[in-house]
Amino acid sequence: MIEVARVHIVGKDESALKAFVDIKVADAVLIKGIRVIAKKDGGLFAAMPSHLAGDGKYYDTVKFLSAAVNKELQEVVLAAYQA
């Protein structure tokens, strides 16, 4: 269902931001700007595109409603980044 369309490595070793990833969902939707970010305690996670709202908080622009699809997103994006 989720396929990586592009990986753009941007981060230096000391930067938390490592890459931007674009994905295709079911060959019907392209989501651009998923960020690969290093966790403070080690490891990586994929963060969905977000925007800054008037209240000073960031909110995801795209959100998958299923925990299973969120897990698939993390696995597919991180595997493509590490390849």
Secondary structure, DSSP 8 states (H G I E B T S, - for coil): -EEEEEEEE---TT-SEEEEEEEEETTTEEEEEEEEEE-TTS-EEEE--EEE-TTS-EEESS--S-HHHHHHHHHHHHHHHH-
